[in-house]
């Protein structure tokens, strides 16, 4: 799932490690989220949205899978 985490992190001028510490995950999780290799759990999505003062919908780009 695509997201705006890297851009928002850049706007705040924080490192991946600082974001990871703020939301209680590893730096590797943040890297994987930013690269689209990992989809955040609902709990982590809420923490990230709260941290960036955005809604989940503003943070993550939902793309429906074609069947």
Number of C-alpha atoms within 10 A of each C-alpha: 15 16 19 13 21 17 11 14 15 11 9 10 10 12 14 20 15 14 19 17 12 12 17 11 13 14 16 12 17 21 17 13 19 19 14 13 12 14 16 17 9 10 10 14 18 17 16 21 18 13 12 17 11 13 13 18 11 13 19 17 12 12 8 7 5 4 3
